[in-house]
Amino acid sequence: MIRRWVAFWNTEESATTLAAVRVLMPLVLLSDLLHVWFLGLHDVMWSPEELGGWSVTAIGAEQPLFGQIFGGTTETSVGLFWLVAWLCVMVSTGTFTRTSALMLALCYAQLEDFLPVADRAIDRLYRNLFLVLAFSGAGKTLSVDAWLRTRAFRDDAVRIGGWARRLFILQVVWMYFDAGLEKGASTWSVMGRYDALHYILQDPIMSRADFTNPGALFHWITRLGTAGTIWWELAAPLMLVALFATGTGRLGRMGRWLRKVRFREVYLAIGMLFHIILWATLELGMFPPAMLVLYPCFFLIGEERSRD
């Protein structure tokens, strides 16, 4: 069992897939930060409450480490904001990737310490993944690091450990499955007539348009959407079975059936549609694009090979 466990993680694969994700992830975060700057909130959100900001931890004994070192001032929080933005550029371009990704995860966490109430689930997910990126070798191609090493930005021959992309997959699958488990309100079930999305779309804070009094047809569409969302999320663990079956050709009758119906491709296609609809109808910040740029991680399984 131990040998199989080691062999499962001890694989090599092309660095291109994870490098592409490394390029896109920081760009999504950067666009979110620039939106905050465009709204004129970058010097308010993380500044001390005593100085007119929203942070209640930026002054005093409980202030974050960044504030302890540089002082709990507006200039400190603004500097941290722009440092995170600059580190996004560094990671996306693959410039000193390991150090940049590690620093991005740590500084990103400091923003959360300044204003915990503004921290979202997608922020926590991205911090986890930036830590994985720091040690993954994803900066070996499509990067400035590759150019410094080979005088070419792309190096298709370089290979990295497959463990990092597998951790990405596990994190995304768990996030979807847990999201399904967390939807415990009756409106997400047949007991509440699957009315959750109908109510959410009528929330003026969440909705991008006026969906009040939309008519019976729209109500039925949202019910189908609610039922589809909850069951799609709860089906996420089957993705692991499908990927294993695709990569090894094993796992019995279920694995063969999932491979036959192309479960991976169908599940991700539904996910893309799901996130695009959310992006178009609801104010969810960077969540939809942040998830979509992780989807390439679900491919390349068949091209892995053991390091032994």
C-alpha positions in Angstrom: 0.0 0.0 0.0 2.8 2.4 0.9 4.6 1.6 -2.4 1.5 2.3 -4.3 0.9 5.6 -2.4 4.5 6.7 -3.2 4.1 5.7 -6.8 0.9 7.6 -7.1 2.6 10.9 -6.2 6.0 10.1 -7.7 5.2 10.8 -11.4 6.6 13.2 -13.9 4.8 15.2 -16.6 5.2 18.1 -19.0 5.3 21.4 -17.1 3.3 23.2 -19.8 -0.2 22.6 -18.3 0.6 23.8 -14.8 2.7 26.7 -16.2 -0.4 27.9 -18.2 -2.4 27.8 -15.0 0.4 29.7 -13.3 0.2 32.4 -15.9 -3.6 32.8 -15.6 -4.2 32.6 -11.8 -2.3 35.8 -10.9 -3.9 37.7 -13.7 -7.4 36.9 -12.3 -6.3 38.1 -8.9 -4.7 41.1 -10.4 -7.8 42.1 -12.2 -9.8 41.8 -8.9 -7.3 44.1 -7.2 -7.4 46.6 -10.0 -11.1 46.7 -9.8 -10.8 47.6 -6.1 -8.3 50.3 -7.1 -10.7 51.5 -9.9 -13.5 51.9 -7.2 -11.1 54.0 -5.1 -11.2 51.5 -2.2 -7.6 50.3 -2.1 -6.6 53.0 0.5 -9.7 52.4 2.6 -10.4 48.7 2.8 -7.2 47.7 4.6 -6.4 51.0 6.4 -6.8 51.4 10.2 -10.2 52.2 11.5 -8.7 55.0 13.5 -7.5 56.6 10.3 -10.9 56.3 8.4 -10.3 52.8 7.0 -12.2 49.6 7.6 -9.5 47.5 9.3 -9.9 47.1 13.0 -6.7 45.1 13.5 -4.2 47.5 11.9 -3.4 49.4 15.1 -2.6 47.8 18.4 -1.1 44.5 19.7 -3.1 42.4 17.3 -2.1 44.1 14.1 -0.7 41.8 11.3 3.0 41.1 11.0 3.3 43.5 8.0 1.8 46.3 10.2 4.1 45.5 13.1 7.2 45.8 10.9 6.2 48.8 8.8 3.6 50.5 11.1 -0.2 50.5 11.2 -0.7 53.3 8.7 -2.7 53.9 5.5 0.6 54.0 3.6 1.5 50.5 5.0 -1.8 49.0 3.8 -1.6 50.7 0.4 2.0 49.5 0.0 0.9 46.0 0.8 -1.9 46.2 -1.7 0.5 47.2 -4.5 3.1 44.7 -3.4 0.5 41.9 -3.9 -0.4 43.3 -7.3 3.3 43.4 -8.3 3.8 39.9 -7.1 0.9 38.8 -9.3 2.8 40.1 -12.3 6.0 38.4 -11.1 4.3 35.0 -10.8 2.4 35.4 -14.0 5.5 36.2 -16.0 7.4 33.5 -14.2 10.1 35.8 -12.8 11.9 34.2 -9.9 8.8 32.0 -9.7 9.4 30.0 -6.6 10.2 33.1 -4.4 7.5 35.2 -6.1 4.8 32.6 -5.5 5.8 32.0 -1.9 5.9 35.8 -1.2 2.5 36.2 -3.0 0.9 33.6 -0.8 2.3 35.2 2.4 1.5 38.8 1.4 -2.0 37.8 0.2 -2.5 36.3 3.7 -1.5 39.6 5.2 -4.3 41.4 3.4 -6.7 38.9 5.0 -5.1 39.7 8.4 -5.8 43.4 7.9 -9.4 42.9 7.0 -10.7 39.3 7.8 -14.3 40.2 7.0 -13.3 40.8 3.3 -11.6 37.5 2.9 -13.5 35.1 0.6 -13.4 31.3 0.1 -11.8 31.9 -3.3 -9.0 33.9 -1.6 -8.3 31.0 0.7 -8.3 28.5 -2.2 -5.9 30.7 -4.2 -3.5 31.1 -1.3 -3.3 27.3 -0.9 -2.6 26.9 -4.6 0.0 29.7 -4.7 1.9 27.7 -2.0 1.7 24.6 -4.2 2.9 26.6 -7.2 5.9 27.8 -5.3 7.3 24.3 -5.0 5.9 22.8 -8.2 8.4 23.8 -10.8 5.7 25.5 -12.9 8.1 28.3 -13.6 10.3 26.2 -15.7 8.5 27.0 -18.9 6.4 29.9 -20.3 8.4 32.1 -18.0 11.2 34.6 -17.7 13.0 32.0 -15.6 13.0 29.7 -18.7 14.3 32.5 -20.8 17.1 33.2 -18.4 18.0 29.5 -18.4 17.6 28.6 -22.1 17.0 32.0 -23.9 13.5 30.7 -24.8 10.3 31.4 -22.9 8.9 28.0 -23.7 10.7 24.7 -23.0 8.4 21.8 -23.9 11.1 19.2 -22.9 11.2 20.2 -19.2 9.3 17.9 -16.9 8.1 18.4 -13.3 6.5 16.3 -10.6 2.9 15.4 -11.2 2.1 15.7 -7.5 1.4 19.5 -7.8 -1.3 19.2 -10.4 -2.9 16.4 -8.6 -3.0 18.5 -5.5 -4.7 21.2 -7.6 -7.3 18.6 -8.7 -8.0 17.4 -5.2 -8.4 21.0 -3.9 -10.9 21.8 -6.7 -12.8 18.6 -6.3 -13.1 19.0 -2.6 -14.2 22.6 -2.9 -17.0 21.7 -5.2 -18.1 18.7 -3.1 -17.9 20.7 0.1 -20.0 23.4 -1.5 -22.6 20.9 -2.2 -22.6 19.6 1.3 -22.8 23.1 2.7 -26.0 23.9 0.8 -28.2 22.6 3.7 -31.1 25.1 3.4 -34.4 23.7 2.4 -34.5 25.9 -0.7 -31.6 23.8 -2.2 -33.7 20.6 -1.9 -37.0 19.2 -3.1 -38.5 20.2 0.3 -38.0 23.8 -0.6 -39.0 23.3 -4.3 -35.4 24.0 -5.4 -36.1 27.8 -5.1 -32.6 28.9 -4.0 -31.5 30.5 -7.3 -34.9 32.1 -7.7 -34.4 33.9 -4.4 -30.7 34.7 -5.0 -31.4 36.3 -8.3 -33.9 38.6 -6.7 -31.4 39.9 -4.2 -30.5 43.4 -5.4 -27.0 43.1 -3.8 -26.2 39.8 -5.6 -27.9 40.2 -8.9 -26.5 42.0 -11.9 -30.0 42.7 -13.3 -33.6 43.0 -12.2 -35.1 39.6 -12.0 -38.2 40.5 -9.9 -41.5 39.1 -11.2 -39.8 37.2 -14.1 -42.7 34.9 -14.8 -43.4 31.2 -14.3 -41.0 29.9 -17.0 -38.1 31.7 -15.5 -39.0 30.3 -12.1 -38.9 26.7 -13.5 -35.6 27.4 -15.2 -34.1 28.5 -11.9 -35.5 25.4 -10.2 -33.7 23.2 -12.8 -30.6 25.3 -12.2 -30.8 24.8 -8.5 -31.2 21.1 -8.7 -28.5 20.8 -11.3 -26.1 22.8 -9.2 -26.5 20.8 -6.1 -26.2 17.4 -7.8 -23.4 18.6 -10.0 -21.4 19.6 -7.0 -22.1 16.4 -5.1 -20.9 14.4 -8.1 -17.4 16.0 -7.9 -15.7 12.9 -6.3 -16.6 10.9 -9.4 -14.1 13.1 -11.2 -11.3 11.4 -9.3 -12.6 8.0 -10.4 -12.9 9.1 -14.0 -9.4 10.6 -14.0 -7.9 7.5 -12.5 -9.7 5.3 -15.0 -8.6 7.5 -17.9 -5.0 7.5 -16.8 -4.6 3.8 -15.9 -7.4 2.0 -17.8 -8.4 0.4 -14.5 -11.0 0.7 -11.7 -13.5 -1.8 -12.8 -16.9 -1.4 -14.2 -17.6 2.1 -12.9 -14.2 3.4 -14.2 -14.9 1.9 -17.6 -18.4 3.4 -17.7 -17.1 6.9 -16.7 -14.5 6.7 -19.4 -17.0 5.6 -21.9 -19.4 8.4 -21.3 -16.5 10.9 -21.1 -17.4 12.0 -17.6 -14.4 14.3 -17.3 -15.3 16.3 -20.4 -19.0 16.4 -19.7 -18.5 17.4 -16.0 -16.1 20.2 -16.9 -18.3 21.4 -19.8 -21.2 21.7 -17.3 -18.9 23.5 -15.0 -17.9 26.0 -17.6 -21.5 26.7 -18.4 -22.3 27.0 -14.7 -19.6 29.6 -14.1 -20.3 31.6 -17.2 -24.0 31.9 -16.2 -23.0 32.9 -12.6 -20.6 35.4 -14.1 -23.3 36.9 -16.2 -26.1 37.0 -13.6 -24.5 37.4 -10.2 -22.0 39.7 -8.5 -19.5 37.1 -7.3 -16.3 39.0 -7.8 -13.4 36.9 -9.3 -14.9 33.5 -8.3 -16.2 32.4 -11.8 -13.0 33.2 -13.8 -10.8 32.1 -10.9 -12.3 28.7 -11.1 -12.3 28.4 -14.9 -8.6 29.0 -15.2 -8.0 25.9 -13.0 -9.8 23.6 -15.4 -6.7 22.8 -17.6 -5.3 20.9 -14.5 -7.8 18.1 -15.2 -6.0 17.1 -18.4 -2.6 15.5 -19.1 -3.2 12.4 -16.9 -2.4 10.1 -19.7 1.0 11.6 -20.4 2.3 11.0 -16.9 5.1 8.5 -16.3 6.7 7.2 -13.1 10.0 8.6 -12.0 11.2 5.1 -11.3 
